[in-house]
Amino acid sequence: MKKISLVLSLVLLFACIQLQAQKKIHASDIMHDIKNGKNIVYKNATIVGVLDFTFMEEALTKLPKRRTGWFSSGSNNTVKNRITNKIRFENCVFQDPVFAYIHDEDSGYTFTANFTENVAFTDCTFNEMALFKYSTFYSQTDFSNTKFRSANTFKYAVFKHKADFTKAEFNESANFKYAKFNKGLSFKNTRFKDDLNIKYSTVSGKFEISGMDVAYGIDSKYTRINGEKFRYNKK
C-alpha cells in the first residue's frame, strides 16, 4: 500500500512539474503588470505574443502625426520609455519578438526602452527577435545561459553595471557595435555561431572571454578594453 501511495505521489509530482513547465503567459499580461508598477518575475514559462517594452502602440496615440519635414528642423524623433520595474525571467521561452527598440516607418518615430532596475533573462530562449538597441541598463544585467535563436541587437546599448552573457548562445550575428560596458562584461564560455560585432565598443572593468567561441569573424575595429586594443587568440 505504501508503495502504491509513493508511486501515486511521484506521478502527481511529475504532473505538477509538467504543468508548471508548460505554463503559458501572455505578453500583454506582462505589459499590463509593468504599467501597474509590479516587478516582473517568471520561471519555467512560455511567453506568447510580442513583448514590447517600448509600449509603442500606446505612445503613438499621444504623438503628433508625421508631417513633411517634421524631423528635418532639428526635432527629436526618438521616444524613450523608462522601465522602473525589476525584470527577471528564468528558464523561459519567448515564442514571439521581444522589443526594447522599434523604428516605426509609418510614423517616422523611433521607440526605445531604458531599464532602471535589475534585468535578468537567465536560462531563457528567444525564438524570435530580441532587440535592445539604444537601451540603457542602469543596474545589474544578466543574460547568462540564454539562447538567441534569431536576430538580436545591443547596438548603442549602455550597461552601467556588469553585463553578464556567460554561456549565452547566439545563432545569428551578435551586434554590440558602439555598446558601452561601464563595469565589466562577461562573454565567458559564450558561443557565437555566426560573427561578433563589437566595433567601437568600450569596456571598463573586468573583461572575461575565457572559453568564448566565435564561428566566424570578430569586428573589433576601434574597440577599447580598459583603454587598450581588443585582442583575442582562439585556442
C-alpha positions in Angstrom: 0.0 0.0 0.0 2.8 2.3 0.9 4.5 1.5 -2.4 1.3 2.4 -4.3 1.0 5.7 -2.4 4.6 6.5 -3.2 4.0 5.8 -6.9 0.9 8.0 -7.0 2.7 10.8 -5.2 5.5 10.6 -7.7 3.0 10.6 -10.6 1.3 13.7 -9.2 4.5 15.4 -8.6 5.7 14.8 -12.1 2.3 16.0 -13.5 2.6 19.2 -11.4 6.2 19.8 -12.7 5.0 19.2 -16.3 2.1 21.7 -15.8 4.5 24.2 -14.4 7.0 23.7 -17.2 4.2 24.2 -19.8 2.8 27.3 -18.2 1.9 29.9 -20.8 1.9 33.6 -20.1 0.6 36.3 -22.5 3.0 39.1 -23.1 0.0 41.6 -22.8 -0.4 40.5 -19.2 3.3 41.2 -18.5 2.9 44.6 -20.1 -0.1 45.3 -18.0 1.8 44.5 -14.8 4.7 46.7 -15.9 2.2 49.6 -16.4 0.9 49.0 -12.9 4.3 49.1 -11.3 4.7 45.4 -10.5 8.0 43.7 -10.5 8.2 41.0 -13.2 9.3 37.6 -12.0 8.6 34.4 -14.1 10.2 31.0 -14.0 9.6 28.0 -16.3 7.1 29.8 -18.5 6.4 30.2 -22.2 5.8 33.8 -23.2 3.3 34.2 -26.0 2.8 37.3 -28.0 5.0 40.3 -28.7 6.6 41.7 -25.5 7.1 45.4 -26.2 9.0 47.3 -23.5 8.7 50.5 -25.6 4.9 50.4 -25.5 4.9 51.8 -29.0 1.2 51.3 -29.7 0.2 53.4 -26.7 2.8 56.0 -27.3 1.7 56.6 -30.9 -1.8 57.6 -29.8 -0.2 60.6 -27.9 2.2 61.7 -30.6 1.5 64.1 -33.4 1.4 62.5 -36.9 4.3 62.9 -39.1 4.3 65.9 -41.4 6.6 66.7 -44.4 9.9 67.9 -43.0 8.7 67.2 -39.4 12.1 65.8 -38.2 14.4 67.8 -40.5 14.3 71.0 -38.4 16.2 69.5 -35.5 13.3 68.0 -33.7 13.9 64.6 -32.0 12.0 61.6 -33.3 13.1 59.2 -30.5 10.6 58.3 -27.9 12.2 56.8 -24.8 10.2 54.7 -22.3 11.6 54.2 -18.8 11.0 50.8 -17.2 11.3 51.2 -13.4 10.3 47.6 -12.5 12.7 44.8 -11.7 12.7 42.3 -14.6 13.5 38.6 -14.0 12.8 35.7 -16.3 14.3 32.3 -15.5 14.1 29.3 -17.8 11.5 31.0 -20.0 10.9 30.6 -23.7 9.8 33.7 -25.7 7.9 32.5 -28.8 7.5 35.9 -30.3 9.7 39.0 -30.6 10.9 41.0 -27.6 11.4 44.7 -28.3 13.2 47.4 -26.4 13.7 49.1 -29.7 11.4 49.7 -32.7 11.7 52.1 -35.6 8.2 52.7 -37.0 8.4 53.5 -40.7 4.9 54.8 -40.9 5.2 57.5 -38.2 8.9 58.1 -38.5 9.4 57.7 -34.8 11.9 55.5 -33.0 10.9 53.9 -29.8 13.4 52.7 -27.2 13.3 51.4 -23.6 15.7 52.1 -20.7 15.8 49.9 -17.5 16.5 51.5 -14.1 16.4 48.2 -12.1 18.0 44.8 -12.4 17.3 43.0 -15.6 17.7 39.2 -15.8 16.9 36.8 -18.6 18.7 33.6 -17.4 18.5 30.2 -19.0 16.0 31.6 -21.4 15.4 31.2 -25.2 14.5 33.9 -27.6 12.9 32.2 -30.6 12.4 35.4 -32.5 14.0 38.8 -32.5 15.4 40.3 -29.3 16.2 44.0 -29.9 17.8 46.2 -27.2 19.3 48.8 -29.5 19.9 52.2 -27.7 18.8 50.7 -24.3 20.5 51.9 -21.1 20.7 49.4 -18.3 21.2 51.3 -15.1 21.6 48.2 -12.8 22.7 44.6 -13.0 22.1 42.9 -16.3 22.2 39.1 -16.7 21.7 37.2 -19.9 23.7 34.1 -18.8 22.9 30.7 -20.3 20.4 32.4 -22.7 19.9 31.4 -26.3 19.3 34.0 -29.0 17.8 31.9 -31.9 17.1 34.8 -34.3 18.1 38.4 -34.9 19.4 40.4 -32.0 21.0 43.7 -31.3 22.5 45.6 -28.4 23.9 48.3 -30.7 24.5 51.6 -28.8 23.3 49.9 -25.6 24.9 51.3 -22.4 25.4 49.0 -19.4 26.1 51.0 -16.2 26.9 47.8 -14.2 28.4 44.5 -15.1 26.8 42.8 -18.1 26.8 39.0 -17.9 26.4 36.9 -21.1 28.2 33.9 -19.6 27.4 30.7 -21.6 24.9 32.6 -23.8 24.4 31.3 -27.4 23.9 33.5 -30.5 22.6 31.7 -33.6 22.9 34.8 -35.8 25.3 37.7 -35.9 25.7 39.3 -32.5 25.6 43.1 -32.7 27.2 45.0 -29.8 28.5 47.8 -32.1 29.0 51.1 -30.1 27.9 49.4 -26.9 29.4 50.7 -23.6 30.1 48.5 -20.7 31.0 50.6 -17.7 31.6 48.0 -15.0 32.7 44.8 -16.8 31.5 42.3 -19.3 31.5 38.5 -19.4 31.5 36.5 -22.6 32.9 33.6 -20.7 32.1 30.3 -22.5 29.8 32.3 -24.8 29.1 30.7 -28.1 28.7 32.9 -31.2 27.6 30.6 -34.1 28.0 33.5 -36.6 30.1 36.6 -36.2 30.5 39.1 -33.4 30.4 42.8 -33.9 32.0 44.9 -31.1 33.2 47.7 -33.4 33.6 51.0 -31.5 32.6 49.3 -28.2 34.2 50.2 -24.9 34.7 48.1 -21.8 35.8 49.3 -18.4 36.4 46.8 -15.7 36.8 43.1 -15.8 36.5 41.6 -19.3 36.0 37.8 -19.3 36.3 35.9 -22.6 37.8 32.6 -21.5 36.2 29.8 -23.4 34.5 32.2 -25.8 33.9 30.6 -29.2 33.2 32.7 -32.4 32.5 30.7 -35.5 33.3 33.4 -38.0 35.0 36.8 -37.6 35.1 39.4 -34.9 34.8 43.1 -35.9 36.7 44.8 -33.2 37.9 47.9 -35.1 38.3 50.8 -32.6 37.2 48.6 -29.7 38.8 49.6 -26.4 39.1 47.3 -23.3 40.2 49.5 -20.4 41.8 51.8 -22.9 43.7 49.1 -24.8 43.1 47.4 -28.1 41.0 44.3 -28.1 43.0 41.1 -28.5 41.6 37.6 -29.0 43.5 34.4 -29.5 41.3 31.5 -30.2 42.7 28.3 -28.7 
